[in-house]
Amino acid sequence: MAPGVELGFAAAPEGPGGAWRLRSAYFPSKVGGRPAWLGEAGLPGPAALRCGLCQQPCAFLLQLYAPLPGRPDAFHRTLFVFACRGPACYRPAGPGGPFRDDSADAVPEHNEFLFPEYEILIEPEEPEFPADTTDDEQSAEDTSKDAKQEELGAAGIADEAFQSLDEETLEAMAKHETDEEKIFRMFKKQVAAEPEQIIRYCRGGEGPLWVSGENRPEEKDIPNCVCGAKRIFEFQIMPQLLNHLQVDSLGESIDWGTLVVYTCADSCGGANQYLEEFIWKQDHSMAQLYEAESSKRNS
């Protein structure tokens, strides 16, 4: 059976001594501060942690403890993500650019920029639909209902009026929804169940939750590992993380719609080795940005 999705949430370390859980000896998952190394052997040098665009040193963004069952050589496996500080480097979408996923744990000594530090708490995602309802049946029903609900809500019509509409009318309204609108609506709906989620983890199971239909990679866009094995989706970083990083407004700071991390299917690194993996940055579509800007002006 395919593994279920696990969600990660940012939480400030509790109490004056709460930061002990974020030390290397406890194999933490965390955001910001300084990385908690698994060991000092084989760490990448400063050149390996520079932005692929501006060549400035990247800051440590987060680390995720992700051991692999049945793999003694990956019993204490952690993924480390680094991010550039330059807003201009976030404008191009796609691979590489301002991010590094090196399965490593060092920020160059001259890099004084640190993100606020949080612990990442992991818990399973709750099923969206009741067990006696199939996903296809529920999705088909929600596609028509949600599309009409959004339109009626904008017009200020009561929900009772929506309930009185016949099924044929609802289906007709849903057909006017563009593919891009549908993808973004489903993204918002999935996230709405746990709006504070910053991580979605599901190695070898369900793929990423895309925020847009634009700039989605094809299989050929995901490079194989240096060992020759394919890379597979492991986890994604959600835009809600930006709320915890004390960054500036849209277009003037670091930004993303979602960051999708692909790792070696064979996890070939082994003990005391830190290997670079692959990150795909997907941005919000232009239509979504226009809608957000319009809402901001009207608020």
matplotlib code that plots the C-alpha trace (Angstrom):
import matplotlib.pyplot as plt

x = [0.0, 1.3, 2.3, 0.1, 0.9, 2.5, 2.3, 4.8, 4.0, 6.3, 6.3, 8.5, 10.5, 8.5, 10.0, 13.4, 15.1, 13.0, 15.8, 17.6, 15.4, 16.9, 20.5, 22.2, 22.1, 18.3, 18.1, 15.6, 13.4, 13.6, 13.4, 16.0, 18.8, 21.9, 21.8, 22.1, 24.7, 24.6, 28.3, 31.3, 32.7, 32.1, 30.5, 30.3, 32.4, 31.2, 31.3, 28.7, 26.3, 26.2, 23.2, 23.2, 22.3, 24.1, 26.8, 26.3, 26.3, 22.9, 21.4, 20.1, 16.4, 15.3, 16.2, 13.9, 14.7, 13.7, 15.2, 14.4, 12.8, 14.9, 18.0, 20.8, 22.8, 20.0, 18.9, 19.7, 19.0, 18.3, 17.6, 18.9, 17.6, 19.5, 18.1, 19.5, 18.7, 18.4, 14.8, 15.9, 17.0, 13.4, 11.9, 12.9, 10.8, 11.9, 15.0, 18.1, 18.4, 18.3, 18.0, 20.3, 19.2, 22.5, 21.7, 24.3, 24.5, 26.7, 26.3, 29.6, 31.1, 30.9, 27.1, 25.5, 21.9, 19.8, 16.1, 14.0, 14.3, 11.3, 10.8, 8.9, 6.2, 5.1, 1.7, -0.4, -2.8, -6.4, -8.4, -10.5, -13.5, -15.5, -14.4, -17.7, -17.2, -14.7, -12.4, -13.8, -17.4, -16.6, -14.4, -17.0, -19.6, -17.4, -16.2, -19.7, -20.7, -17.5, -17.4, -21.0, -20.5, -17.5, -19.6, -22.6, -20.5, -19.0, -22.6, -23.7, -26.4, -27.3, -26.2, -29.8, -30.3, -27.3, -28.8, -32.0, -30.2, -30.6, -27.6, -27.7, -27.2, -24.3, -22.6, -23.0, -21.4, -18.4, -17.7, -16.9, -14.0, -10.6, -8.0, -5.9, -8.8, -9.6, -6.0, -5.7, -9.1, -8.2, -4.9, -6.7, -9.3, -6.6, -4.7, -7.7, -8.1, -4.7, -3.9, -0.7, 1.1, 4.6, 5.7, 3.9, 6.0, 5.2, 8.3, 7.4, 3.6, 1.4, 3.0, 3.2, 0.2, 0.7, -0.3, -0.7, -1.0, 2.0, 5.6, 5.1, 8.1, 7.9, 9.8, 12.6, 13.0, 14.0, 17.6, 18.8, 21.1, 24.8, 24.6, 22.3, 19.1, 15.9, 14.9, 11.5, 9.3, 10.0, 8.5, 7.4, 7.7, 4.5, 4.2, 2.9, 6.5, 7.1, 4.9, 7.4, 10.6, 10.0, 10.4, 9.0, 6.1, 5.4, 7.8, 10.3, 11.6, 12.2, 9.0, 7.6, 4.3, 5.8, 9.2, 9.2, 12.2, 13.2, 15.7, 17.6, 15.2, 18.1, 19.3, 22.8, 24.6, 25.5, 27.0, 28.9, 28.2, 26.3, 25.0, 23.2, 19.6, 17.1, 14.5, 11.8, 10.4, 6.8, 5.4, 1.8, 0.4, 0.1, -3.7, -3.3, -0.9, -3.3, -6.1, -4.0, -2.9, -6.5, -7.7, -4.9, -5.9, -9.6, -9.0]
y = [0.0, 3.5, 5.6, 8.4, 12.1, 13.4, 17.1, 19.3, 22.3, 25.0, 25.3, 27.5, 25.4, 25.3, 26.6, 28.0, 24.6, 23.6, 24.2, 21.0, 19.1, 20.9, 19.7, 17.2, 14.4, 14.4, 14.2, 17.2, 18.4, 22.2, 25.5, 28.3, 29.0, 26.9, 23.3, 20.5, 18.2, 14.5, 14.4, 16.5, 14.1, 14.9, 18.3, 20.4, 23.5, 27.1, 26.7, 23.9, 26.1, 29.1, 30.3, 29.0, 32.4, 35.2, 32.9, 34.4, 32.1, 30.5, 30.5, 27.4, 27.1, 23.8, 20.2, 17.2, 13.9, 11.2, 7.8, 4.9, 1.7, -1.4, 0.6, 0.4, 2.8, 5.4, 4.8, 8.4, 10.2, 13.9, 16.3, 19.8, 22.8, 26.0, 29.2, 32.4, 35.7, 37.7, 38.5, 38.8, 35.2, 34.0, 35.4, 32.5, 29.4, 25.8, 23.9, 25.0, 28.7, 30.0, 26.6, 23.8, 20.4, 18.9, 16.5, 18.5, 20.8, 23.8, 27.5, 29.2, 31.0, 34.4, 34.0, 35.9, 35.7, 33.3, 32.6, 32.4, 29.0, 26.6, 23.0, 21.0, 18.8, 15.9, 14.3, 12.2, 14.0, 13.2, 11.7, 14.4, 12.2, 9.6, 6.0, 5.0, 7.6, 7.2, 10.0, 10.1, 10.3, 13.0, 15.0, 15.0, 16.3, 18.9, 20.2, 21.3, 22.4, 24.4, 26.2, 27.4, 28.2, 30.5, 32.3, 32.7, 33.8, 36.6, 37.7, 37.6, 34.9, 32.8, 29.1, 28.1, 29.4, 27.3, 24.1, 24.6, 24.6, 21.4, 19.2, 20.1, 23.7, 23.0, 20.8, 23.5, 26.1, 23.8, 23.4, 27.1, 26.7, 26.8, 24.1, 26.6, 27.7, 24.1, 23.3, 26.3, 25.7, 22.1, 23.3, 25.8, 23.2, 20.6, 23.1, 24.5, 21.4, 22.2, 25.8, 26.0, 23.1, 24.0, 20.5, 17.7, 14.5, 11.3, 9.5, 6.9, 7.6, 10.5, 13.2, 16.9, 19.2, 21.7, 25.3, 25.9, 24.2, 26.3, 25.3, 21.7, 19.4, 16.5, 13.3, 14.4, 17.6, 15.7, 14.7, 11.3, 11.0, 10.9, 7.1, 6.8, 6.0, 8.0, 10.7, 10.5, 13.0, 13.0, 16.2, 19.7, 23.0, 25.0, 28.8, 29.0, 28.7, 32.3, 33.5, 32.3, 33.7, 37.4, 38.2, 41.2, 41.5, 39.7, 40.6, 42.3, 39.3, 35.5, 33.9, 30.6, 28.9, 25.5, 23.9, 20.3, 18.1, 15.0, 12.6, 9.5, 6.5, 4.3, 6.8, 6.1, 8.4, 5.9, 6.8, 10.0, 11.3, 14.4, 14.5, 17.2, 16.4, 18.3, 21.1, 22.4, 25.8, 26.4, 29.9, 31.1, 31.8, 35.3, 35.1, 34.1, 37.0, 39.4, 38.2, 38.5, 42.0, 43.0, 41.6, 43.5, 46.8, 46.3, 45.3]
z = [0.0, -0.9, 2.1, 3.2, 3.3, 6.4, 7.3, 9.0, 11.1, 12.5, 16.3, 18.6, 21.0, 24.3, 27.5, 28.3, 27.7, 24.7, 22.2, 23.3, 21.0, 18.0, 18.7, 16.4, 19.0, 18.8, 15.0, 14.7, 11.9, 12.1, 10.3, 10.5, 12.9, 12.2, 10.8, 13.2, 11.5, 11.6, 11.5, 10.5, 7.9, 4.2, 4.7, 1.6, 1.3, 0.8, -3.0, -2.8, -0.9, -3.2, -5.2, -8.7, -10.0, -8.1, -6.6, -3.1, -0.1, 0.7, 4.1, 5.9, 5.4, 7.0, 7.6, 7.6, 9.4, 7.0, 7.8, 5.4, 6.9, 6.3, 5.3, 8.0, 5.9, 6.0, 9.6, 10.5, 7.2, 7.1, 4.2, 4.3, 2.3, 1.7, 0.2, -1.4, 0.3, -2.9, -4.1, -7.7, -7.8, -7.1, -10.3, -12.6, -12.0, -12.4, -11.3, -9.4, -9.0, -5.4, -3.7, -2.7, -1.3, -0.3, 2.5, 4.3, 7.3, 7.2, 6.6, 5.6, 8.6, 7.0, 6.4, 9.2, 7.9, 9.9, 9.6, 12.8, 14.4, 14.7, 15.3, 12.6, 14.1, 11.9, 11.8, 9.3, 7.0, 7.8, 5.0, 3.2, 2.5, 4.5, 4.1, 2.3, -0.4, -3.2, -4.1, -7.7, -6.5, -4.0, -6.3, -9.0, -6.6, -5.1, -8.4, -9.3, -5.9, -5.0, -8.3, -7.8, -4.1, -4.9, -7.5, -5.3, -2.3, -4.4, -5.3, -1.7, -2.3, 0.7, 0.9, 0.9, -2.6, -3.7, -2.2, -4.2, -7.6, -9.6, -10.5, -14.2, -13.4, -11.0, -13.6, -16.3, -14.0, -13.2, -16.9, -17.2, -14.8, -16.5, -15.8, -14.0, -11.8, -11.0, -10.0, -7.7, -6.2, -5.4, -3.9, -1.7, -0.7, 0.3, 2.3, 4.0, 6.1, 7.7, 6.8, 8.8, 7.1, 5.9, 4.7, 2.8, 2.9, 0.9, -0.4, -2.9, -2.7, -3.6, -5.8, -5.0, -4.5, -7.3, -6.8, -10.6, -13.9, -15.2, -14.9, -13.8, -14.6, -16.9, -16.1, -18.4, -16.4, -13.3, -13.7, -12.5, -9.5, -10.1, -9.4, -12.4, -10.4, -11.0, -8.6, -7.0, -5.2, -1.5, 0.0, -0.8, 1.1, 1.2, 0.8, 4.4, 5.5, 4.3, 7.1, 9.6, 8.0, 8.6, 5.0, 3.2, 0.8, -2.5, -5.2, -2.8, -1.0, -1.3, -2.6, -4.0, -4.7, -3.7, -3.6, -4.6, -3.5, -5.6, -4.2, -5.4, -5.5, -4.2, -1.6, -2.7, -0.3, 2.4, 5.8, 6.2, 2.7, 1.8, -1.8, -3.7, -4.7, -6.8, -6.1, -8.5, -7.7, -8.9, -8.6, -8.5, -11.9, -13.2, -12.8, -9.2, -8.5, -10.2, -8.0, -4.9, -5.8, -6.5, -3.2, -1.4, -3.1, -2.3, 1.4]

ax = plt.figure().add_subplot(projection="3d")
ax.plot(x, y, z, "-o")
ax.set_aspect("equal")
plt.show()
